[in-house]
Amino acid sequence: MNYTWRPANGLDVKAIVDMAVEHFLIETDGIFTPEPVIYQRNLTLAVINQFYGPLTQLISIAVDENNTLLAYTWATRGERAVWSDDEMVSVRIAHLDLRLTARLRVQLVKDMLKMWEDWARLCNVKVVCSSTMRKEQNAFLKLHERNGYILRGSYAYKKLPIGPSRDSLQS
């Protein structure tokens, strides 16, 4: 299946929220009260922030040739662990249409991993943190591990080399 990734815009918010309602609100049930209107508001504000400050939010969507939403991701920056001043890119959401083939879902997550890291480098942020609260999380976390992330429970961390590489300094 052919698809493309692009930055989300205000017209995409409804499809993103619909996907969350259809596939993922059950994961929060019993812990949080699912409120699609609140999610829509927060997502809309983040899309606006991304538009005016592209280095503040990363909200990207994958769409097919009919502009049908296949997946989306939302990451932000500016967070820090309480024991370090190292800034992190924190992945807030990595959702995909669960009706897609396993092969396509894996490829979309791989795309997300690369997107987060590329955006972190663009922002000059050295740590990417991705977490999951899903019941079935092994495959998701295994993809992180295969891509150089260190797993700590349901959290995956990757420290990125920032700045010029040793090789570029020697040339």
NORDAGI-V911388 format. One line per field, one symbol per residue. phi: phi as a letter, one per 40 degrees, with the letter a starting at -180 (. if undefined). psi: psi as a letter, one per 40 degrees, with the letter a starting at -180 (. if undefined). burial: b if it has 9 or more other C-alpha atoms within 8 Angstrom, else e. A space follows every 10 residues. Layout:
# NORDAGI-V911388
phi=???
psi=???
burial=???
This chain:
# NORDAGI-V911388
phi=.cabcaccbd ccdccccdcc ccbbccccdg bbccbdcccc cccccccccc ccbdcbabbb bbbcccgccb aaabbbbgca ccbacccbcb ccabbacccc cdcccccccd dcdcdccccd cdcgbcbbbb babcccbdcc ccccdcbgcc cbgcbbbbcb cbgccdcccc c
psi=hhiiiiiiid eedddddddd dddedddehe dihhgddddd dddddddddd ddgeedihhi ihiaeefhhd iiihiiieii ieeiehiihh hdhgiiheei iddddddddd dddddddddd ddefhehhhh iieidgeddd dddddefeih hgbeihihhi hiaiidddde .
burial=eeeeeeebbe eebeebbebb bebbbeebbe eeeeeeeebb eebbebbbbb eeebbbbbbb bbbbeeeebb bbbbbbbeeb eeeeebbbbb bbebebbeee eeebbbebbb ebbeebbebb beeebbbbbb beeeeebeee bebbbeeebb beebbbbbeb ebeeeeeeee e
